Amino acid sequence: MAETWLVIGLGNPGTEYAATRHNIGQMVLDQLAREVGGSFKKHSKARAQVLEGRLGMGGPRLILAKPLTYMNLSGGPAAELSRFYGIEPERIIAVHDELDIPFGTIKLKIGGGEGGHNGLRDMTKALGTKDYYRVRTGIGRPPGRMQTADFVLRPFSQLEKKELPFLVSDSAQALELLITDGLLAAQQKFHVKRDQA
């Protein structure tokens, strides 16, 4: 029996937030959904939209989840789905926006701090551990004196929008490689990718 992974795409619900920087985790899940096939449906026991599928023929089972709560309450749906499917934290991946790395950069890790990210902080609290995987998709820092909250809730710039499909696609590939080949393999490929461009 292939192992099951729970992948949480962090973001805010509603069309007004769909195209904002804070929702890039959910954009990555939409990309994965196109590759896996199928559509998201409201889960009967958790506050999330869920798509169940497989990564390739006979590959690992994926539970892709987009919480229906706001970002700072992401932990509830993550814990509900973890319990429902019997998935331990070492098989949970959070895909999220990351201020501390440049736009277009992808970093992967397991555990560690939340870097002030409210969605991650709530996930850690609800799961009772920091030891779950993170696919950190770089959105960069706010320009000038713009407040962080304003920056993450704004759509991408026109220049960023041109690169966004590549960033989303690369983030999905990084997540797939993490699942199939492990963290080190994914780090070795995607942590150096920007430097070689």
N, C-alpha and C positions, 0 to 999 in steps of 0.2 A: 504494500500500500504506500503510494507516494505521500510524502509529508504535506501538511496543510500550513499555509502561511496566511496571516491576517495583515492586510496592507491598509493603513488608514491615511487617507488624503486629507490633510488639514485645510480648513477654510471656513468661510461663513456661508450660511444658507441664503438663498434668494438671488434673483437676477441682478440686483443692484450691486452685488459683490462679486459676481461670477468672473469678471475680467480684471479684478484687482490683483496687486502683487501678493496679497495675503492668501490668495486662493490658488497659487500655482501648484500646490500639492494636489488639489482636486483636478486641475488641468492634466496633470501627469496621470491620474487615475482614469480620466476620460480617454487618454491616449492608450493606456493599457487595455481598457475595455474594447477599443476598436480592434486591438490585436488579438485579444482572447475571444471576442465575439459575445454578443448578448447585451442586455441593457440593465441599468440599475433599477431596483425596485425597493419600496419601503419594507424594511425588515419587520416581522411581526412582534419581535421581543426586544428590539433595540432601537434607539433613536438615531437611525442611520438609513441611508440608501445603500443597498448591497448588491453586488454581482458576484456570483460564484462561477468559477471556470477553471481551466487548466492551462498551464504554461507549456504549450506544445503537446503533441500527441503522447498521452500517458505520463506527462510531466507532473510536477508538483501542483497540488490543488491550491487555488488562490481564492481568498475571500477579499474582494475589493470593497472598501467601505468609505462612504462620504458622510460624516456626521451631519445630522439635521439641527444640531445645537450651534450656538455661536462659538467662535474659536476658543474663548477662555473656559468653555465647558466641554471640551473635546474628550476629556477623560471618561465621562459617564458612558457614552457610546462605545468607546474602546474597551472598557471593562465589561460591559454587557455582552459584547460580541465575543470577547475572550472566554467568558464563562459559557456562553451558549454553544460555541463550537469546541470548547475544551482545548484552546490554544494557549500555550505558555508564552510568557514575554519573549523568550529567545526565538520565537517564530513570529514576532510582531514587528512590523516596519512602519514607521511614521514618515510620510513624505511631506516636507514643509518648506516654506520660504525661509531664507537665512540672510539676515542683514550683515553678518560679519564676514561674508565672503563676496567677492565682486560678482556683478551680474554676469551670467553665462558660465559660472563655475559650479561644479558639483562636487560635494564631499560626502563621504559615507563614514559612519562610525556606529559603534554600539556603546550605550551608556554615556556617562559624562554629564556635564551640566546642561541647562536649558537655554543659557545665554539670554535670559529675559524674555523668552518666547512663552507667552501665556498658554498656548495650546499644548506645548510640550510639558510645561509645569503641571497642568491639570492631568495630563496623561500619566505622568510619573506618580502623582498623588493617588489617582484612581487605581493604577495597576500595582502600587506598593513597591515599585522598583524603578530604577533608571536603566536597567539592563534590557532594553529593547533597541532594535536597530533604527537608525535615522538616515534618510536620504535627504541631504541638505542642499536645496537648490538656491543658488546665490541670486539675490536681488540687489545687493549693494546697499550703501548707506544713503540717507536722505541728503539732498543737496542743500548747501547753505545752512540756514537756521530752521529749516522745515522740521516740524515735530515728527517723530517716528510714527506715531499713530496715524497722522495724516498721510504720510508717505506710503505705508503698507496698504491703506485703504483706497489708494488711487490706482487708476489703470496704468499700464505700462506706457512709457513715452513712445512716440512714433518710431524712433530709432530702435528702441528695445523690441517693439512689436515685430520688426523685420527678423530679429534673431530668436524671438520667443519660440517658434515652432521647433527650431533646432535644439533649444535648451530643454523643452518639454520631451522631445524624442530621446535626447541623450539621457535625461533623468529616468525615463522608462527603461532604457537599455541598461543603465547602471543598476536599477532595481532588479531586473531580470538576471543580470550577471551575479549579483549578490546572492540571489536564491539558488541559482544553478551551480555556481563555481565557488561561492564563499566570499567573505568580506575582503580578504587580502587581494584576491584576483580583481574584484571590482575597484578597489582603491588604486591598485597598480595601473589599471587602465584609465580611470577617469580623473584621478588626482593629477596626473601629468598631462592629460589631454590638452588643456588650455595652454600650457607652456610650449607644447610642440606645434601649436597652430601658427 
